[in-house]
Amino acid sequence: MSTWLITGASSGIGAILADLALQAGHTVIATARDPIKAAQAYPAIEKQGGKWLKLDVTRPETQQEVTEVIKQHGGIDVLVNNAGYSILGAVEDMSEEEIHQQIDTNLYGPIRTIKAALPFMREKKSGTIVNVSSIAGLHARATCSLYSASKFALEGFSEALAEDLASFNIRVLLVEPGAFRTNFLGAAQFPAAGLNPAYRDTIVDKGLQAFRDADGKQIGDPAKAAQRIFEVVDGSGMAEGKAGLLRLPLGKDCLTRARTKIDGLLRNLEEMEEIALSTDCDQ
């Protein structure tokens, strides 16, 4: 059996994934900023032998705290970086603190936990790192500039990390959910300054309203998403024979948006090909 550490396990996909891993007989360290509240909301975690860890991934002490708990459990096999949130709106309405907090949580947080886990995984020459990204990490939309910035960065980091760690037999998996019926939109943050009047009735204003209207109506089932993530990590169920793939897209909307992005990139490359080829040094 394996030892899993899951950040952001206090709700949604993270909580369900922790429950699935416990049901399969794995050891689970579930982290939350408020583990007492999380334990009350999901009593099944402790009932099945899971352990809660108080963890705020934005704290500089995160790496040391995760290192210590991994030592206590004799190592780690699966690290799931699920903690994250979105701030939605126009970037010029966002304060420096709001901008920093978004990047700190969604990018620096995973980097801190990964740096803690890697020495143990390298020593064993095995392990899986699951970074929960988003379709917004491939295909950006209005109102999501900072959220997409954090997830695009996580995607690039994970791509390179996968190559860095291949020689140690450590796998990196990028999970890219579309819209799932969790509290993600309900917990979304907005600039404290409010919406600049210049953006009223623009795509930003309409996009923010669309996100508010979509809360609770998303097509994606988080239980099914968690099950698919577990299967891909475990190599079981629908994931049999699909080892070694970097990305796990989840949801019809994710596939549609990913294909839209790919088609747009191809058109852009074709239109700019002549210019691109004109810049080599003369022989």
N, C-alpha and C positions, 0 to 999 in steps of 0.2 A: 504493500500500500504506500501511497505517496503523501507528502506534506504539502498542503496548499496554503498560500497567504493571499488573501483577497482584500484589496482596499475598496472603500466605498461599498461595504457589504450591508449597510444599514437599510437599504431599500432596493426595489426594482430588480434588475437583472443580477446585480451583485449578490443580493440576499438569496435569490432563487438558486444561483450557481453554488453558493456555499452549502445550501441544503442538499443539492444534488450530489456534491462531492462527499458530503457526510454519509448520505444514504448508500453510496458506493463503497464505504468503508475507509475513506481517506481521512487523514488528520487535517483539520481546517483551523487556521487562524484568521478570524474575520475582523477587519478593522473598521472603526467608525470614529468620528470626532466626539460623539456622545454614546459610548458603548452601553451605558445604563438604559438609555432610551431605546437603543437598538435592540437590546436583549428583551425588553418588554414588548416591542413590536414583533420580534421574531424569536419567541421562546424555544422553537424547535432547534435552533442552532446549539444552544447549551444542552438541551435534553439529549441530543445525539452525540454529545462529547466535544462540540466545537468550543473554541476559546475566543473571547472578545479581546481586542487590543485597542486601547485609546490611541488614535493616531490622526494627526493633522499633517498631511503631506507637504504643506507649505512651510513647515517649521524646519530650520536648518538642522535640528537634532534628529530629523527623520531617519537619516542613514544609520546613525548609531542606535536608535531605538529599534529599527528593524533588524539590524545586525544582532543585537542582544537577544531578541525573541527567537531568531533563527538558531542561534547557539543553544538556547534552552531546549529546542525541539530536535537538536541533532542534525540540522540541515534543512534544505528546502528543495522541492522538486518542481513545483508550479507556482509562479508569481503572476497574479492577475491584477493589473493596474486598471481598476474600474472607477476610482474616485474622479469626479469631474463635474463641471456645471457649465452653463453658457451665460454670457452677458450679451443681450441683444439690443441693437439700436445703432445710431450713427456714431462713428468714431469721434467726431469732434465734440460730442456731448459727454464723452467718457473722461473721467479724471485719470491722472497718472496712477493713482492707487488702484482704481478699477481695472485699468489696463494691466498693471503688474500682477494683480491678484489672479486674473484670468490665465495669463501665461504661467504664473507660478504654480497654480493648481494643476493645469492640464498638461504641462510639459515638464517643468522642473520636478514636480511631485513624482512622476514615474521614473525620472532619471535618478532621483535620490533612492528610491526603493530598489531599483535595478543595481545601482552601485553596491548596495548592501548585500544583495543576493548573489551577485556574480562570483565572488571568491569561493563560495560554497558549491555553486554549480560547476565552476571550472575544476575544482578539486575532484569532484565525482565524474567529470566529463559527461554530464547529462543535465537536463532541465528544460523547462518550457517557460518562456516569458510571454504573457498575453497582455498586449497593450490595447485597451478599448479606445478606438478612435471613433470615427463617424463618417457617414457619407459626406458630411461637411468638410472632411479632411481631404476629399478628392474633388468635390464640386461645391463651390461656394455660392451662396445666395445673398441677396440684399438683407441687411440687418445683422448678418453673421460675421462681419469682418474680423473681429477679435477672436470669436469662437473658432472660426475657420483657420485663422492664423495659428492658434494653438494646436489644432488637430493636423493641419498641413505639416507643421514642424514635427509633431509626433510621428507622422508617417515617414518623413525623410529620415528622422533619427532611427526609426525602426528598420527601415530598408538597409541602412548602413550597418546598424548593429547586427542584423541577421548575418551579414557577410563577415563581420568581425568575429562572431561567435561560432561560425560553422565548424571551424577546426576543433572546437571543444565539444562538439555534439550537443550544443545548446540551441534550441529552436526558438525563434521569435514568431509570434502570431499576431497579426493586426486584425482586430475585429471592427467591422464597419457597419454599424446598425443604421437603418433608416429610421422612420418614425415608429416608435413602439409605445404602447399604452402604459407608460410608467409615470412617475411624478416629475420627469425631466423638465417638461415645459412648465409645469406648475411651480417648479423651483427656480426657473430661469430668473436672472437678474436684469435690471434695466438701469441705465445711468441715473444717478441721483439728481442730476441737473434737469432731467426731463427731456422732452423732445424739442429741439430747436424749431421755432416757428417756421423757419425756412424749409423744413422737411415735411410740413403738413401737406397731406394729400399727394405725397410722392410715393415711390415704391417702398421707401423705408417705412413710412407711416402705415401703408396698406399691408406690408409684410408683417409688421408687429401685430396688427389686428388679426391677420391670418393665423399667426402662431397662437394668439390667445384663444381664438375660436377653435383651433385644432386640439387643444388640451382635453384629454379624455376621450377623443374620437379617433386616435391613431389606429391604423389598420394592424400594426404589428402586435403579436402576442408575446410578452416578455418571458413567459414560461417556456415557449417553444424556442425563443432565442437562446435562453440559458441552456436548454437541452442540446441545441446544436453546438454551442461553444464547448460544452462538456464532451460531446462526442468527438469533436475535432481534436481536442487536447488528448483524449483517451484513445483515439483511433478506432472508435466503435460506432455502431449504428449507421447512420447515413454517411459517416466520415470514413468508413472502411475503404482503404485503397487511395486515400487523398492526403497522405502524409507529405510533408515537405513544402506545402503551399504557404506563401507568406500571408495572403489576405483571405479573410472570411467575410464576404458581403452578406448582409442579413436584411431581407425584406424586398418586396417587389419594387418599392420606390427607390431603394438603394441601387438595384440593378438598372432601372431606367435612368437615374441620374448619372451613374457611372458610365453608361453607354453614351449618354449625351455629351459627357466630358470628353470621352475618347474620340467621338466623331468630330467634336469641335477642335480638338488638338490636331487631328489628322488634316482637317481642312486648313487650319492655320499653317501647319508645316508645308503643305502643298503650295499654298499661296506665297509663302516666304522662302521656298526652296532656292530660287534663283539668287535671292539676296544672300542667303546663308552660304551658298557655294562660292560667292564672289569675294570672300574675305581671307582666303589663304594667302600666304606669302608667295610672291612670284618666284618661280624656279629659275 
